[in-house]
Amino acid sequence: MAVFKGGNGAPVTLKALAAHLDLAHSTISRALSDNVHISSATKDRVRRAARDLGYVANSGARLLRTGHSPVIGLLVPDITNESYSSVARILAEECSERGRPLVLSVSEDDPQRELELVQALLEARPAALVVTLTANPKKATLAHLRGTLAIQFLRSDPRVHGHSMAIDDCAGGRLAVEHLADLGHTKIGFIGVPENLSTGSARLRGYRTALQDRGIGAPLEWQKLRPPNADAGARAFRELMGLKKPPKAVFIASPQLALGVARVVQEDKMRVPADVSLVAYGNSSWFNFFAGGLTTVSLPLQELATAASSILFRELKRPADERVAPTTLALAPFIIKRASTSRPRG
């Protein structure tokens, strides 16, 4: 039986909350469960009253009734990455509006830790999971995910047969090269995340395709960066610019790598874009603080997180045997031009 503490501190049943609102007990229960047959106005009224009165649902009773808890699990590799922290915030807001707790776990891109976290999440019998998997998830992890409602986010592993919400990273790679080629660059370097990540391979594919389409010379690639952090970006950029004939433009395929590049630019007193034009990939607040701002392949994360939330809560309203076929969504990124790119000089 679900209870909450009333103003006098005495335990009050869900039936008492229904009496307080002059609604049927079943209406209260369905409103709190986000039932599709209850109007939005009634749901808002019930949730507001429950919140004001300090209502706390009995998750054990719900688990016995439905077979799962109201919890939504979110598993990401790195919460310091602004893309993932932004998504976590958006999903938390969407869950809060529906009276569902969001439980965040961070794998640190470690397959063993990822498996342990998935197992821990599943022990709580979550209603669904939103996951960004490592490059090489354990077989047991994949088996666990096949047994629950799971939505893949940003990265996609074809062995997980479920909904996938991502960015068209191949198109993003093409956009970066095409922008630089339009400025007249013919020697364009690439610094990217590991190719065994779906995001890494797609961005590299876009880079190579655009070079080929534009008839630009051989690729200059620094790809196998582990971990793909600022230190790796700094090392790769120094090696790239230390070539006998270094590129006059570089596409940096992640915000973390770009941070390392920015550090080298400052330490070596390089002139951007006079010495080298730079295009970064992703969304990060510090891009605007780079001298004049970094030209960026920006990602529609708000739209993607909203789409994932919409599919997630739509599926939760359906019986398991009536859920629709998996949806694959890949939204297009776009270029934001700032002061870090120009025509080649010298």
C-alpha positions in Angstrom: 0.0 0.0 0.0 1.4 3.4 -1.0 1.7 5.9 1.9 2.8 9.5 2.5 3.2 11.6 5.5 0.4 14.2 6.0 0.7 17.5 7.7 0.3 16.0 11.1 3.0 13.4 10.5 0.5 10.4 10.5 0.8 7.8 7.7 -1.9 8.3 5.1 -3.0 5.8 2.5 -3.3 6.4 -1.2 -7.0 6.2 -0.7 -6.8 9.2 1.6 -5.0 11.2 -1.1 -7.9 10.3 -3.4 -10.3 11.6 -0.8 -8.3 14.8 -0.5 -8.6 15.4 -4.2 -12.2 14.0 -4.4 -11.1 11.5 -7.1 -11.4 7.8 -7.4 -8.6 5.7 -5.9 -8.0 4.1 -9.3 -7.8 7.5 -10.9 -5.0 8.6 -8.5 -3.1 5.4 -9.1 -3.3 5.7 -12.9 -2.4 9.4 -12.9 0.7 8.7 -10.9 1.6 5.9 -13.3 1.2 8.3 -16.3 -1.6 6.2 -17.7 -2.6 7.3 -21.2 -6.3 7.3 -20.4 -5.9 10.0 -17.7 -5.9 13.7 -18.9 -2.9 15.8 -18.6 -4.8 18.3 -16.4 -5.7 15.5 -13.9 -2.1 14.1 -13.9 -0.8 17.6 -13.2 -3.3 18.1 -10.4 -2.5 14.7 -8.8 1.3 15.2 -9.1 1.1 18.7 -7.6 -1.0 17.5 -4.6 1.3 14.5 -4.1 4.4 16.7 -4.2 2.9 19.3 -1.9 1.8 16.7 0.7 5.1 14.8 0.6 3.6 11.7 -1.0 6.0 8.8 -1.4 5.0 5.8 -3.5 5.6 2.3 -2.1 7.9 0.9 -4.8 7.7 -2.6 -3.4 3.9 -2.7 -3.9 4.4 -1.4 -7.5 7.0 -4.0 -8.1 4.7 -6.8 -7.1 1.9 -5.4 -9.2 3.8 -4.6 -12.4 7.0 -6.6 -12.3 9.2 -3.5 -12.4 9.9 -0.3 -10.5 9.3 3.2 -11.8 13.1 3.7 -12.1 14.7 4.7 -15.4 18.4 3.8 -15.6 20.9 6.0 -17.5 24.4 4.6 -18.2 27.0 6.8 -19.8 30.8 6.5 -20.1 31.8 9.9 -18.8 29.7 12.5 -17.0 32.4 15.2 -17.4 31.7 15.1 -21.1 29.3 17.9 -21.6 27.3 15.9 -24.2 26.5 13.3 -21.6 25.9 15.7 -18.8 23.5 17.7 -21.0 21.6 14.6 -21.9 21.4 13.5 -18.3 19.9 16.8 -17.3 17.3 16.7 -20.1 16.3 13.1 -19.3 16.2 13.9 -15.5 13.7 16.8 -16.2 11.6 14.5 -18.5 11.5 11.8 -15.8 10.7 14.2 -13.0 7.7 15.5 -14.9 6.4 12.0 -15.0 7.1 11.1 -11.4 9.9 8.7 -12.3 13.4 8.7 -10.7 16.4 8.6 -13.0 19.4 6.6 -11.7 22.7 7.7 -13.2 25.7 5.3 -13.6 29.1 6.0 -15.1 31.1 3.2 -16.8 34.3 5.2 -17.4 34.4 3.3 -20.7 35.4 0.1 -18.9 33.6 -3.0 -20.2 33.8 -4.8 -16.8 32.6 -1.9 -14.8 29.8 -1.5 -17.4 28.7 -5.1 -16.9 28.6 -4.6 -13.1 26.6 -1.4 -13.4 24.1 -3.0 -15.8 23.7 -5.9 -13.4 23.2 -3.5 -10.4 20.6 -1.5 -12.3 18.7 -4.6 -13.3 18.6 -5.7 -9.7 16.4 -2.7 -9.1 14.0 -4.0 -11.8 14.0 -0.7 -13.8 11.2 0.1 -16.2 13.8 0.9 -18.9 17.5 1.7 -19.5 19.1 4.4 -21.6 22.7 3.3 -22.4 25.8 4.6 -24.1 27.9 1.4 -24.4 31.7 0.9 -24.4 33.4 -0.1 -27.6 33.6 -3.7 -26.6 30.8 -4.6 -24.2 30.9 -8.0 -22.5 28.6 -10.7 -23.9 26.8 -10.8 -20.6 26.1 -7.1 -20.9 24.5 -7.6 -24.3 22.5 -10.6 -23.0 21.2 -8.5 -20.1 20.1 -5.7 -22.4 18.2 -8.1 -24.6 15.9 -8.8 -21.7 14.8 -5.3 -21.0 13.5 -2.1 -22.7 16.8 -0.4 -23.6 17.5 2.7 -25.7 21.0 3.2 -27.1 22.1 6.8 -27.1 24.8 8.5 -29.2 26.8 5.2 -29.7 25.2 2.2 -31.3 26.0 -1.5 -31.1 24.1 -3.6 -33.7 24.1 -6.6 -31.3 21.6 -4.7 -29.1 18.2 -5.2 -30.8 16.4 -2.1 -29.6 15.8 1.6 -30.2 18.9 3.7 -31.2 19.1 7.5 -30.9 22.2 8.9 -32.5 23.9 11.7 -34.4 24.8 11.3 -38.1 28.5 11.3 -37.3 29.5 10.5 -40.8 27.7 13.6 -42.1 29.4 15.5 -39.3 32.9 14.4 -40.6 31.9 15.5 -44.1 30.7 18.9 -42.9 34.0 19.6 -41.2 36.1 18.8 -44.3 33.7 20.5 -46.7 33.9 23.7 -44.7 37.7 23.6 -44.8 37.8 22.7 -48.5 35.4 25.5 -49.3 38.0 27.9 -47.7 40.7 26.5 -50.0 42.4 24.0 -47.8 43.9 21.0 -49.5 45.9 19.4 -46.6 43.5 18.6 -43.8 44.5 16.6 -40.7 42.3 14.5 -38.5 42.5 13.7 -34.8 39.8 11.3 -33.7 38.5 8.9 -31.0 39.1 5.1 -31.3 37.8 3.7 -34.5 36.2 0.7 -32.7 33.6 3.1 -31.3 30.7 3.6 -33.6 31.0 7.4 -33.3 34.8 7.3 -34.0 34.5 5.1 -37.1 31.6 7.2 -38.5 33.4 10.5 -38.1 36.5 9.1 -39.7 34.4 7.7 -42.6 32.9 11.1 -43.2 36.4 12.7 -43.2 37.8 10.2 -45.7 34.7 10.4 -47.9 34.8 14.2 -48.1 38.5 14.1 -48.9 37.9 11.7 -51.7 34.9 13.6 -53.1 36.8 16.8 -53.1 39.9 15.3 -54.7 42.0 16.3 -51.7 45.3 14.5 -51.0 46.0 11.6 -48.7 44.5 11.6 -45.2 46.6 12.7 -42.2 45.1 10.7 -39.4 45.8 10.3 -35.7 43.0 7.9 -34.6 43.9 5.3 -32.0 43.9 7.6 -28.9 43.3 5.8 -25.6 41.8 7.3 -23.6 40.5 10.0 -26.0 41.2 12.8 -23.5 42.9 16.2 -23.5 46.4 14.7 -23.0 45.9 12.4 -26.0 44.7 15.3 -28.1 47.7 17.4 -27.1 50.1 14.6 -28.0 48.4 13.9 -31.4 48.3 17.6 -32.3 52.0 18.1 -31.5 52.9 15.0 -33.6 50.7 16.2 -36.5 52.1 19.7 -36.5 55.7 18.3 -36.2 55.5 16.7 -39.6 57.9 18.0 -42.2 54.9 19.3 -44.1 52.2 19.8 -41.5 48.5 20.4 -42.4 47.2 23.9 -42.6 43.8 22.7 -41.2 42.8 20.1 -38.6 39.5 18.5 -37.8 39.4 17.4 -34.1 36.6 14.8 -33.7 35.8 15.3 -30.0 35.6 18.1 -27.4 38.0 16.4 -25.1 40.6 16.1 -27.8 40.0 19.7 -28.8 40.8 20.8 -25.2 44.2 19.3 -25.5 44.7 21.0 -28.9 43.8 24.3 -27.4 46.4 23.8 -24.7 49.1 23.2 -27.2 48.0 26.3 -29.2 48.4 28.4 -26.0 51.7 26.8 -24.8 53.4 27.0 -28.3 51.9 30.5 -29.0 50.4 29.3 -32.3 48.3 31.7 -34.3 44.9 30.4 -35.2 43.8 30.5 -38.0 47.0 32.1 -39.4 49.2 29.0 -38.7 46.4 26.4 -38.7 42.6 26.4 -39.0 40.8 24.3 -36.5 37.3 22.6 -36.6 36.1 20.9 -33.4 33.3 18.3 -33.1 30.6 18.4 -30.5 29.1 20.8 -27.9 31.1 22.4 -25.2 30.7 25.7 -23.4 34.5 26.4 -23.6 34.4 26.6 -27.4 33.2 30.1 -27.2 36.1 31.2 -24.9 38.8 30.1 -27.4 40.2 33.3 -28.9 37.4 34.3 -31.3 35.6 31.0 -30.8 36.2 27.5 -32.3 34.4 26.6 -35.5 32.3 23.6 -34.5 30.3 20.7 -35.9 27.5 21.2 -33.4 25.1 18.4 -32.3 21.3 18.7 -31.8 21.5 17.1 -28.3 18.3 18.7 -27.0 16.3 17.4 -29.9 17.9 13.9 -29.6 17.3 13.6 -25.9 13.7 14.8 -26.3 13.2 12.2 -29.1 14.7 9.5 -26.9 12.4 10.5 -24.0 9.4 10.5 -26.2 10.0 7.0 -27.5 10.9 5.8 -24.1 7.7 6.9 -22.4 5.6 5.9 -25.4 6.9 2.4 -25.1 6.4 2.3 -21.4 2.7 2.8 -21.9 2.4 -0.2 -24.1 2.2 -3.8 -22.9 5.5 -5.6 -23.6 4.0 -7.7 -26.3 2.6 -4.7 -28.1 5.7 -2.6 -28.4 6.7 -1.4 -31.8 9.6 -2.4 -33.9 12.9 -0.8 -32.9 13.4 2.8 -34.1 16.7 4.0 -35.4 17.1 7.8 -35.4 20.2 9.7 -36.6 19.9 13.5 -36.5 22.0 15.8 -38.7 24.7 18.0 -37.1 25.4 21.5 -38.4 28.4 23.8 -38.7 28.8 26.9 -36.5 31.4 29.1 -38.1 33.7 31.1 -35.7 37.1 32.7 -35.9 39.3 29.5 -35.8 39.0 28.9 -39.6 40.0 31.0 -42.6 41.6 30.6 -46.0 45.1 29.1 -45.9 47.8 31.7 -45.4 51.5 31.5 -46.4 
